[in-house]
Amino acid sequence: MNKNSFYITTTIPYVNADPHIGFALELIQADAIARYKRLIGKDVFFSTGTDEYGQKIWEASQKQDKDVQDYVDFYAQKFLDLKSTLNLSYDNFIRTTSKENIAAAQEFWRLCEKKGDIYKAKYTGLYCVGCETFYTEKDLVDGKCPIHLTVPEKIEEENYFFKLSNYKKQLLEYISTEKVILPEWRRKEAMLFVENAMEDFSISRSKKRISWGIPIPDDDEQVMYVWFGAFVNYISTLGWPNKMELFEKFWKNGEKIQMAGKDMVKFQSVMWQGMLMSAGLPNTDTVVYHGFITGEGSIKMSKSLGNVVNPNDIVKEYGTDALRYFLLREISSFEDSPFTIERFKDAYNSGLANGLGNLASRILTLSEKYLEKCPEIPDGLTPKEFLKIFETFDIKKAVDYIWNEIGELDKFIQETEPFKVVKVDEKKGKELISDMVIRLYKIARMLHAIMPETNTTLKRLIKENKKPEKPLFLRKE
């Protein structure tokens, strides 16, 4: 493995509605990790994109009386716009309808077929359009899909299947590796699924029922099941199979991290990994699973339930860094967490307006007034403990570390009162102020991956020895 090459990807959302805050969480988490890795000198490739095939995409386009390609183009642009809205630093945006991904998916199919892992069979099952997957009776909750709470449709047709059962032993060995899945309880969940519930899965759909999909090589009557064609984006984004330089550098020889929601365990850590084994390609090193953002009570936010929050609305009123702060500190890195506008506003006022913003203003005002220039900033300011936390992908814990430093610095000001000391003992007062400026710079540096705009602004003000012309974060009443 090339220890300097680091690859990270998000899952790719369906383009059947506007982007919602749940996916913004995954994007911002992945972006924070990518920025952190670049900060410590890694060569990073960060990918995201959109999933544009499947039955529910087709149905949504028909309901709006739109050409399906025009429909996905329209919604894909909304996800592309998130790059500026959320200040994302990804290196590529892959669309499953791109000719590169279509060609890659077809070649991947051929590899699995050549290995003898694809076969045709008749199947009767309970199908959830929202999940684009089949369920058994035991999977249902009160006869409904556990995610979308809808009654699945009973479907019978002849499809192609992938022999996932051929890889049970290899998958158990893969999942038994420490840190291949984070958090640990998701790894145990995957292990139980492989041991007790894993089955071969359908990888095609009849064109008679749904024609919007990647064509299957040498079969004009079937299209690829959305999961099969979509999974391949993780390597087609790197140029596989035609332009191999990035694939060799980041997938074959680098560290590979995938971000995903907690409901993706059997898909990302089992089905996709089994497909990679069949194709003879390296498996993902780690899949990091986050929880859901919930609304009032413990109700999951989802496009299907129609209770989502649009991240654009939050950014327009509070700014990008405020949303990044909330999602990375107030939302657990691994567990379900609630989101309400009231909770967001409280966190904004306490953590940013009254917290970081007020602290920075106090220190920079003293610095501009009493110091001739910015004090010399020493190297190696980023604490090793902070770096160590980030390596565990527990971003919330890392942000809590920063705000603990903010609290300690605020406490230092209250206890030492440099604004009083400098008036009676100029030398001592200036030493205290210089110390505070350096500690503020350390905080700004740690904000690099979390709040990049604030990081840049604070470092500039510190080096210019100027106080902010206006509050960094305006308090909201």
Secondary structure, DSSP 8 states (H G I E B T S, - for coil): --TTEEEEE----BSSS---HHHHHHHHHHHHHHHHHHHTT-EEEEEEEEB--SHHHHHHHHHTT--HHHHHHHHHHHHHTHHHHTT---SEEEETTSHHHHHHHHHHHHHHHHTT-EEEEEEEEEEETTTTEEE-GGG-BTTB-TTT----EEEEEEEEEE-GGGGHHHHHHHHTSTTSEESHHHHHHHHHHHHHT---EE-EEETTT---S-EETTEEEEEE-HHHHHHTHHHHTTTTTT--HHIIIIIISSEEEEEEEGGGHHIIIIIHHHHHHHHT----SEEEEE--EE-STT-B--TTTT----HHHHHHHH-HHHHHHIIIIIS-SSS-EE--HHHHHHHIIIIIIIIIIHHHHHHHHHHHHH-SS-----S--S-HHHHHHHTTT-HHHHHHHHHHHHHHHHHHHHHH-HHHHHHH-HHHHHHHHHHHHHHHHHHHHHTTTT-HHHHHHHHHHHHHT---SS-SS----
